[in-house]
Amino acid sequence: MRDVIRTGSAGEFFSSIVLLLVSAFVLHQSFLIHADARVALAVSPALLPLFLGNCLLVCSIILLVRTLRGQTAGALACAVGEYTKQWFQSKETDSLRILGGIAILGSYIFIFIPFFEFWLSSSLFLALLMVFLRAASFVKIGLLTVGAVGGIILLFQVLFKVSLP
């Protein structure tokens, strides 16, 4: 039986690049954790993220190599450009929901939590996410947000005496 060399698609190439960047970030953060811990690597809390980051790095390199096999750089660049253009111009609601969800989650992590109190940042996040997903009416969203955040504060801060971020 003859071996067929399978070339990767533009989506696989794009995914491998994103995974390479994510693995680089995980490895960088692992080294920062290890430096902060000031203990041997074998007992450092950075050991698991370092291991997982290396596994992700190896898998993304394998995917990248499989994608590049048998393709010219120009053809692959055109395919990636076309793939990206089609993805952003897609009228599918799934793509837009994914991008919107990522934007809301990123706002919560990088904007709301560092600059606002826990109750306000969590309330904004929950309300924005439910409005974006059209989960319920505004009254129900307000009640759910107040109930969820109030319940978390009551449970953790009052009953368990745990300080919230």
Backbone torsions as a table, in degrees:
resi	resn	phi	psi	omega
1	MET	NA	138.6	-176.4
2	ARG	-84.9	136.3	176.7
3	ASP	-78.1	133.8	177.7
4	VAL	-107.6	126.8	177.4
5	ILE	-83.8	117.6	-179.3
6	ARG	-92.0	122.2	176.6
7	THR	-91.9	150.7	-177.6
8	GLY	-82.6	162.9	179.5
9	SER	-92.2	172.3	178.7
10	ALA	-64.6	-34.7	178.3
11	GLY	-65.2	-38.5	177.3
12	GLU	-67.3	-39.5	178.0
13	PHE	-62.7	-48.0	179.7
14	PHE	-59.8	-43.4	178.8
15	SER	-63.9	-39.7	-179.7
16	SER	-65.5	-37.5	177.8
17	ILE	-66.4	-44.3	178.5
18	VAL	-62.3	-42.8	179.4
19	LEU	-66.3	-34.4	174.8
20	LEU	-62.8	-42.4	178.4
21	LEU	-65.8	-41.1	177.9
22	VAL	-64.1	-42.7	179.6
23	SER	-65.6	-37.0	176.4
24	ALA	-63.2	-40.6	178.1
25	PHE	-64.5	-44.7	179.7
26	VAL	-62.3	-43.6	179.2
27	LEU	-64.5	-41.9	178.5
28	HIS	-61.8	-46.0	179.3
29	GLN	-65.6	-33.3	177.3
30	SER	-63.2	-42.5	178.6
31	PHE	-67.2	-34.3	175.9
32	LEU	-66.8	-39.9	177.2
33	ILE	-62.2	-44.3	179.9
34	HIS	-63.0	-40.3	179.1
35	ALA	-66.1	-38.8	178.7
36	ASP	-70.3	-32.4	-176.8
37	ALA	-71.5	-31.7	179.3
38	ARG	55.3	41.3	175.0
39	VAL	-131.8	171.4	179.0
40	ALA	-62.9	149.9	-176.8
41	LEU	-60.9	-33.0	-177.9
42	ALA	-64.1	-26.2	179.7
43	VAL	-114.9	7.8	-177.7
44	SER	-75.3	146.2	174.3
45	PRO	-68.2	-7.9	179.4
46	ALA	-85.0	-5.5	-174.5
47	LEU	-64.2	-46.8	-179.4
48	LEU	-66.2	-48.8	177.5
49	PRO	-62.1	-32.8	177.9
50	LEU	-66.4	-43.3	177.7
51	PHE	-63.5	-47.1	-179.0
52	LEU	-66.6	-36.8	176.6
53	GLY	-63.9	-39.9	176.8
54	ASN	-67.0	-40.1	176.9
55	CYS	-62.0	-43.7	178.0
56	LEU	-64.3	-38.2	177.8
57	LEU	-62.6	-46.5	-179.6
58	VAL	-63.3	-45.3	-179.6
59	CYS	-64.3	-39.7	179.9
60	SER	-70.8	-32.8	175.5
61	ILE	-67.5	-41.1	177.2
62	ILE	-61.3	-44.2	178.7
63	LEU	-63.8	-40.5	179.2
64	LEU	-64.1	-44.3	-180.0
65	VAL	-64.2	-42.9	178.0
66	ARG	-64.0	-33.6	179.9
67	THR	-71.4	-39.0	-176.4
68	LEU	-77.7	-19.1	-175.7
69	ARG	-63.0	124.3	174.5
70	GLY	79.6	13.3	-179.6
71	GLN	-126.9	148.0	174.2
72	THR	-85.1	156.5	-178.3
73	ALA	-64.3	-38.5	-179.7
74	GLY	-65.5	-43.8	179.2
75	ALA	-64.9	-39.4	179.5
76	LEU	-68.3	-39.9	178.6
77	ALA	-63.4	-41.9	177.4
78	CYS	-64.0	-41.7	179.9
79	ALA	-64.8	-41.6	178.8
80	VAL	-65.6	-42.0	177.8
81	GLY	-61.0	-44.1	179.0
82	GLU	-66.3	-41.3	178.7
83	TYR	-62.0	-46.1	-179.7
84	THR	-64.7	-42.1	179.0
85	LYS	-62.0	-44.9	179.3
86	GLN	-65.5	-37.0	-178.4
87	TRP	-65.5	-42.5	-178.5
88	PHE	-78.0	-24.5	179.0
89	GLN	-91.9	1.3	-176.9
90	SER	-64.2	138.5	177.0
91	LYS	-90.4	0.4	179.3
92	GLU	-66.9	136.3	-179.3
93	THR	-73.8	-23.1	179.7
94	ASP	-63.2	-44.2	179.7
95	SER	-63.2	-43.3	179.9
96	LEU	-67.5	-36.6	177.7
97	ARG	-67.0	-38.7	177.7
98	ILE	-62.6	-48.9	179.9
99	LEU	-63.1	-42.7	178.6
100	GLY	-64.5	-42.2	177.8
101	GLY	-63.5	-40.3	177.2
102	ILE	-64.2	-41.6	179.6
103	ALA	-64.6	-42.6	179.8
104	ILE	-67.0	-43.4	178.7
105	LEU	-64.7	-40.9	176.8
106	GLY	-63.5	-39.6	177.0
107	SER	-62.4	-40.8	179.5
108	TYR	-63.1	-46.2	-175.4
109	ILE	-72.7	-44.9	-170.9
110	PHE	-99.1	-14.8	-178.6
111	ILE	-118.7	-55.9	-173.5
112	PHE	-65.6	-53.1	-175.7
113	ILE	-62.1	-45.3	-178.9
114	PRO	-68.3	-27.5	-171.3
115	PHE	-108.0	-16.0	-177.0
116	PHE	-122.5	165.4	174.6
117	GLU	-67.8	162.3	-177.5
118	PHE	-58.3	-47.4	-175.3
119	TRP	-62.3	-39.2	-178.6
120	LEU	-73.9	-44.1	-178.7
121	SER	-65.8	-41.6	179.1
122	SER	-68.8	-37.7	177.7
123	SER	-64.9	-44.4	177.2
124	LEU	-60.8	-44.6	-179.0
125	PHE	-61.1	-51.5	-178.6
126	LEU	-62.6	-44.2	-178.4
127	ALA	-65.7	-45.9	179.1
128	LEU	-61.5	-42.7	-179.1
129	LEU	-64.8	-43.7	-179.7
130	MET	-69.7	-35.6	175.7
131	VAL	-67.0	-42.9	179.9
132	PHE	-61.6	-40.1	-179.8
133	LEU	-85.4	-1.2	-177.6
134	ARG	52.3	50.2	-174.1
135	ALA	-72.4	-33.5	-177.2
136	ALA	-164.4	-175.1	176.5
137	SER	-73.2	164.6	-177.5
138	PHE	-63.0	-34.2	178.6
139	VAL	-65.7	-45.8	179.0
140	LYS	-65.4	-39.1	178.2
141	ILE	-62.2	-43.6	178.3
142	GLY	-62.1	-44.2	179.5
143	LEU	-66.0	-42.6	178.2
144	LEU	-63.9	-41.1	-179.9
145	THR	-64.1	-49.1	179.9
146	VAL	-63.0	-41.9	179.8
147	GLY	-65.7	-44.1	-178.5
148	ALA	-67.5	-49.6	-178.6
149	VAL	-68.5	-41.0	176.6
150	GLY	-62.3	-40.1	177.6
151	GLY	-64.4	-41.6	177.7
152	ILE	-63.0	-45.4	179.6
153	ILE	-64.0	-44.4	179.2
154	LEU	-62.1	-46.4	-177.3
155	LEU	-67.0	-52.7	-172.8
156	PHE	-84.4	-47.7	-174.1
157	GLN	-78.1	-39.2	-176.1
158	VAL	-88.3	-52.7	-175.0
159	LEU	-78.1	-47.4	-176.7
160	PHE	-90.8	-7.0	179.3
161	LYS	58.4	40.1	178.0
162	VAL	-102.9	131.1	179.0
163	SER	-78.1	133.0	179.4
164	LEU	-91.0	154.9	-177.9
165	PRO	-61.1	NA	NA
